[in-house]
Amino acid sequence: MAYINEHYLKLQAGYLFPEIGRRVNEFTQANPDAAARLIRCGIGDVTEALPTACVEALHSAVDEMANRDTFRGYGPELGYEFLREAIAQNDFSARGVNVGADEIFISDGAKCDTANILDILGHQNRIAITDPVYPVYLDTNVMAGHTGNANDAGQYEGIVYLPCTAENNFVPAFPAEKADIIYLCYPNNPTGATATREQLAGWVAYAKENDAIILYDAAYEAFIQDSDVPHSIYEIEGARDCAIEFRSFSKNAGFTGTRCAFTVVPEELTGKDAEGNEHGLHGLWARRMATKFNGTSYPIQKAAAAVYSEAGKTQVTELVAHYMGNAKILREAASASGLDVYGGTNAPYIWVKTPGGAPSWDIFDKVLNDASVVITPGAGFGSAGEGYFRISAFNSRANAEEVAQRISELNW
């Protein structure tokens, strides 16, 4: 008999976005006329073309692969040096942050890395997760057997939940109980909130005092508009001793379908074995990557490196400005409709309180049926997300303006 991993059976009915897809499919089949005017502002997928600099780099790299003299087979599992050096210089050194190229690991997505990092972390860890939360953090811990079963509210035994509410500006308080692994994401998905330098310094201090590790998802750092908001956890003194950072090219440069990201694991970061002996996580992650991953393809890494060319920087800045312009339009429309609105100023997501405290899936259905617009129900991000919904700014300007008009016409 072949046995299954029974921890998968603990998972809730369906991952959030497939459930959204199922409801949208039912709607489009039942309402073909309304389906023709459907606009998707749910899943955070980009819509605009890759930067020209990246496209040119892709073409050039493909031409290299077509020539035996310049053809490349297996690349370095941890990433090509040209990309790692470009990242270290432009994303970190240019901001006065100490991150070396050899501490950067190239992958095919931050989503994958935030899940795969569990491979090098022990099952004994007490996991702390913000609520609401990007579902991958929670679901992968369930899959790995780090939790018990879910209760009626959808919360799992063994997880330390950190409520993020309007009252705390969606930055959680420190847990009353000790946590070993803490997931933080800023700018935040789904709320669009940011954490101040002082708040992040507090979390670094907590991690150091409790011998914990922060898993810091900075996938949306390029959308930060305020100069005093940190772009990296490593801007905080002491963070190299207690944090792993995840970054992505998906949203800033439109690589959602191209796939490239990276994870930073500082050389001095350690974890302990059952006997209390310290071991470097950098070496463990390098071993995991070399064993389970054959590396992101050469053409994709060349395209990612083009992000840091002068033309690439300009084009990425324009892309970010486009999506943040959409966010402003959508945020203002929701606010003008009398809704309580958060986010959308340093992130491409608008987090909206449901009118009258209505269930978020009810609002999802209402907006879908009455406006032919797909949003994301807050309940899909955790129990503290109930009573909210998310609007994604990843769209064309025409669609953003049309959605804003439809929002204003809804009978909330």
C-alpha positions in Angstrom: 0.0 0.0 0.0 1.2 3.5 -0.8 0.4 6.0 2.0 -0.4 9.6 1.5 0.7 12.6 3.5 -2.4 12.9 5.7 -1.6 16.5 6.7 -3.0 17.5 3.3 -6.4 16.3 4.5 -6.4 19.0 7.2 -6.5 21.7 4.5 -9.6 23.7 4.2 -12.0 23.1 1.3 -9.9 24.9 -1.3 -7.0 27.3 -1.9 -8.5 30.8 -2.1 -7.8 31.6 -5.7 -9.1 28.3 -7.2 -12.3 28.9 -5.2 -12.6 32.3 -6.7 -12.0 30.8 -10.2 -14.8 28.2 -9.6 -17.3 30.9 -8.7 -16.3 33.1 -11.6 -16.7 30.2 -14.0 -20.2 29.5 -12.7 -21.1 33.1 -13.1 -19.7 33.4 -16.7 -21.5 30.2 -17.8 -24.8 31.4 -16.3 -24.5 35.0 -17.5 -22.7 35.1 -20.9 -23.7 38.7 -21.6 -22.3 39.9 -18.2 -19.3 37.7 -18.7 -18.3 39.7 -21.7 -17.8 42.8 -19.5 -16.1 40.9 -16.7 -13.1 42.7 -15.2 -10.8 40.8 -12.8 -9.4 42.7 -9.8 -9.0 39.6 -7.7 -5.8 37.6 -8.1 -2.7 39.8 -8.0 -1.6 39.0 -11.5 0.0 41.7 -13.6 -1.4 42.8 -17.0 1.2 45.0 -18.7 3.9 43.8 -21.0 7.4 43.0 -19.8 9.8 45.9 -19.8 11.5 46.3 -23.2 14.9 45.9 -21.7 13.9 42.5 -20.3 12.4 41.4 -23.7 15.6 42.4 -25.5 17.7 40.5 -23.0 15.5 37.5 -23.4 15.9 37.6 -27.2 19.6 38.0 -26.9 19.9 35.1 -24.5 17.8 32.8 -26.7 20.1 33.6 -29.6 23.0 32.6 -27.4 21.3 29.3 -26.7 20.9 28.7 -30.5 24.7 28.8 -31.0 26.8 25.9 -30.0 29.7 28.2 -29.0 27.5 30.3 -26.6 25.0 27.6 -25.6 24.6 27.0 -21.9 23.3 23.8 -20.2 22.9 23.4 -16.5 23.6 26.7 -14.7 24.7 27.2 -11.1 21.9 26.0 -8.9 22.2 29.1 -6.7 22.0 31.5 -9.6 24.4 33.2 -12.1 26.9 35.5 -10.6 26.0 38.4 -13.0 22.4 38.5 -11.5 23.4 38.0 -7.9 25.9 40.8 -8.2 23.4 43.1 -9.8 20.9 42.4 -7.1 23.4 42.9 -4.3 24.5 46.3 -5.8 21.2 47.7 -6.8 18.7 46.4 -4.2 21.0 46.5 -1.2 24.3 48.3 -1.4 22.7 51.3 -3.2 20.5 51.6 -0.1 23.4 51.2 2.3 22.3 47.7 3.2 24.9 45.0 3.8 24.0 41.9 1.7 26.6 40.1 -0.3 26.0 38.4 -3.7 26.9 35.0 -2.2 24.0 35.4 0.3 21.5 35.8 -2.6 19.8 32.6 -4.0 18.0 32.9 -7.3 14.8 30.9 -7.7 11.6 30.7 -9.8 9.3 32.5 -7.4 9.0 33.9 -3.9 5.8 31.9 -3.4 7.9 28.7 -3.9 10.7 30.0 -1.6 8.4 30.9 1.3 7.1 27.4 1.1 10.4 25.6 0.4 12.2 27.3 3.3 10.3 24.9 5.6 12.6 22.1 4.3 15.5 23.4 6.5 13.4 24.3 9.5 12.5 21.8 12.2 9.0 20.5 13.0 9.4 21.6 16.6 9.1 25.3 15.8 6.2 27.3 17.0 4.9 29.2 13.9 3.5 32.7 14.2 1.4 34.0 11.2 -0.3 37.3 10.7 -4.1 37.2 10.3 -5.1 38.1 7.6 -2.3 36.4 5.7 -1.1 35.3 2.3 -2.5 31.8 2.3 0.7 30.1 1.2 2.4 30.7 4.5 -0.3 28.9 6.4 -1.2 26.1 4.0 2.4 25.0 3.6 2.9 24.7 7.3 -0.3 22.6 7.4 1.1 20.4 4.6 4.4 20.0 6.5 2.6 18.8 9.6 3.4 21.8 11.8 -0.3 22.2 12.9 -3.2 20.3 14.3 -6.7 20.4 12.8 -8.6 23.6 12.0 -11.4 24.7 14.2 -14.8 26.1 13.1 -13.2 29.5 12.5 -10.6 28.0 10.2 -7.8 28.5 12.7 -5.3 25.6 13.1 -4.1 24.2 16.4 -0.4 24.9 17.0 -0.3 28.2 15.1 0.2 31.5 16.8 -2.1 34.0 15.1 -1.2 37.6 15.1 -4.3 39.7 14.4 -3.8 42.6 12.0 -6.7 45.1 12.4 -7.6 48.7 11.6 -7.0 49.4 15.2 -3.3 48.4 15.0 -2.9 49.7 11.5 -2.5 46.1 10.3 0.8 45.7 12.0 0.4 43.0 14.8 1.4 43.2 18.4 4.0 40.8 19.7 2.5 37.4 20.7 2.0 36.7 24.4 3.5 33.2 23.8 6.9 32.5 22.4 7.2 32.0 18.7 10.2 30.5 16.9 9.3 31.4 13.3 7.5 34.6 12.4 6.1 35.4 9.0 5.9 39.1 8.2 5.0 40.7 4.8 5.4 44.4 4.2 4.2 46.1 2.1 1.5 43.7 3.1 -0.6 41.4 1.0 -3.6 41.6 1.4 -4.0 44.8 3.4 -1.6 47.1 1.6 -0.3 48.3 4.9 3.4 49.1 5.6 5.4 48.7 8.8 7.5 51.6 10.1 11.2 51.4 10.9 10.4 51.4 14.6 7.8 48.6 14.3 10.3 46.4 12.3 13.0 47.2 14.9 10.6 46.0 17.5 10.1 42.7 15.7 13.9 42.3 15.2 14.3 42.9 19.0 11.6 40.3 19.7 13.2 37.7 17.4 16.7 38.2 19.0 15.3 38.1 22.5 13.4 34.9 21.8 16.0 33.2 19.5 13.4 33.3 16.7 13.7 33.8 12.9 11.6 36.2 10.9 10.6 35.1 7.4 10.2 38.5 5.7 8.3 38.7 2.4 9.3 41.9 0.7 7.8 41.0 -2.7 6.1 44.4 -3.0 8.9 46.7 -1.8 9.2 48.4 -5.2 5.7 49.9 -4.7 6.8 51.9 -1.6 6.2 55.6 -2.2 7.1 57.0 1.2 10.8 57.6 1.7 10.8 56.7 5.4 9.3 53.2 4.8 12.0 50.4 4.9 12.4 48.4 1.7 14.3 45.6 3.4 14.3 44.0 6.9 18.1 44.3 6.7 17.8 48.1 7.0 17.1 47.3 10.7 20.2 46.8 12.8 20.5 43.2 14.0 18.2 41.8 11.3 21.0 39.8 9.7 21.1 37.7 12.9 17.4 36.8 12.8 15.8 37.2 9.4 15.5 35.6 5.9 14.2 37.9 3.2 12.2 37.0 0.1 12.0 39.1 -3.1 10.4 38.7 -6.5 10.5 40.1 -10.0 6.9 39.2 -10.5 5.1 42.4 -9.7 7.6 45.1 -10.2 8.8 43.8 -13.6 5.9 41.7 -14.7 7.5 38.3 -14.3 4.4 36.5 -13.0 4.5 34.3 -16.2 8.3 34.5 -16.6 9.3 33.3 -13.1 12.2 34.7 -11.3 12.8 35.7 -7.6 15.5 35.5 -4.9 15.9 34.8 -1.3 18.5 36.3 1.0 20.0 34.1 3.8 22.8 35.9 5.7 26.0 34.0 6.4 25.7 34.6 10.2 22.1 33.4 10.6 21.8 30.2 12.6 19.3 27.7 13.9 19.7 25.0 16.5 19.5 21.2 16.5 17.7 19.2 19.2 20.9 19.3 21.4 21.1 23.1 21.1 24.1 23.2 18.8 24.0 26.0 16.3 24.1 25.5 12.5 24.3 28.0 9.7 21.1 28.3 7.7 23.0 29.7 4.7 24.7 26.4 4.1 21.6 24.3 4.7 19.6 26.4 2.2 22.5 26.1 -0.3 22.4 22.3 0.1 18.6 22.2 -0.3 18.8 24.3 -3.5 21.6 22.3 -5.0 19.8 19.0 -4.2 16.2 19.9 -5.2 16.6 22.6 -7.8 18.5 22.9 -11.1 18.4 26.6 -11.3 16.3 29.3 -13.0 17.0 29.3 -16.8 19.7 31.4 -18.3 17.4 33.5 -20.5 15.2 34.3 -17.6 18.1 35.4 -15.4 19.4 37.5 -18.2 16.0 39.2 -18.4 16.0 39.7 -14.7 19.5 41.3 -14.8 18.2 43.7 -17.4 15.9 45.1 -14.7 19.0 46.8 -13.3 20.1 48.4 -16.5 19.5 52.1 -16.9 16.7 51.4 -19.4 15.3 48.6 -17.2 15.2 50.9 -14.1 13.3 53.5 -16.0 10.8 51.0 -17.4 10.2 49.3 -14.1 9.6 52.7 -12.5 7.0 53.4 -15.2 5.3 50.1 -14.6 5.1 50.7 -10.8 3.8 54.2 -11.4 1.1 52.8 -13.7 -0.2 50.3 -11.2 0.0 52.8 -8.3 -2.0 55.2 -10.5 -4.6 52.5 -10.8 -4.5 52.1 -7.0 -5.2 55.8 -6.5 -8.2 55.7 -8.8 -9.7 52.6 -7.2 -9.0 53.8 -3.6 -10.6 57.1 -4.3 -13.7 55.5 -5.9 -14.2 53.2 -2.9 -13.7 56.0 -0.4 -16.1 58.3 -2.3 -18.7 55.5 -2.1 -18.7 55.8 1.7 -16.5 52.7 2.3 -13.7 52.5 4.8 -10.5 52.1 2.7 -7.0 51.1 3.6 -3.8 50.5 1.6 -3.3 51.5 -2.0 -0.7 54.1 -1.2 2.5 52.0 -0.8 1.2 48.8 -2.3 -1.0 47.8 -5.3 -3.8 46.5 -3.1 -6.8 48.3 -1.7 -8.2 46.8 1.5 -11.9 47.7 2.0 -14.2 47.2 5.0 -17.5 45.5 3.9 -20.5 47.8 4.3 -22.5 47.0 7.5 -20.1 44.2 8.4 -21.5 42.0 5.7 -19.7 38.6 5.1 -16.9 39.1 2.6 -18.0 36.2 0.4 -21.5 37.9 0.2 -19.8 41.1 -1.0 -17.7 39.1 -3.5 -20.9 37.6 -5.0 -22.6 41.0 -5.0 -19.8 42.8 -6.8 -19.5 39.9 -9.3 -23.2 39.7 -10.0 -24.1 43.4 -9.9 -20.9 44.9 -11.4 -19.2 42.1 -13.3 -16.0 42.7 -11.2 -13.9 40.1 -9.5 -12.5 41.1 -6.1 -11.0 39.0 -3.3 -13.0 38.2 -0.2 -11.1 39.0 3.0 -12.2 35.7 4.7 -10.0 33.9 2.2 -7.0 35.4 4.0 -8.0 34.3 7.5 -10.6 34.9 10.1 -9.4 38.5 10.8 -9.9 39.2 7.1 -13.6 38.6 7.4 -15.5 41.8 7.0 -13.0 43.1 4.4 -12.3 42.6 0.7 -9.3 43.3 -1.5 -9.2 45.1 -4.8 -6.1 44.6 -7.0 -4.7 47.5 -8.9 -3.0 45.2 -11.4 -4.9 46.1 -14.6 -5.0 48.4 -17.5 -5.8 52.1 -16.8 -9.0 51.8 -18.8 -10.2 48.8 -16.7 -9.2 50.6 -13.5 -11.3 53.6 -14.5 -14.2 51.4 -15.5 -14.1 49.5 -12.2 -14.0 52.8 -10.3 -17.1 53.9 -12.2 -18.9 50.6 -11.4 -18.0 50.8 -7.8 -19.5 54.3 -7.6 -22.7 53.0 -9.1 -23.2 50.0 -6.8 -25.9 50.1 -4.2 -23.7 49.4 -1.2 
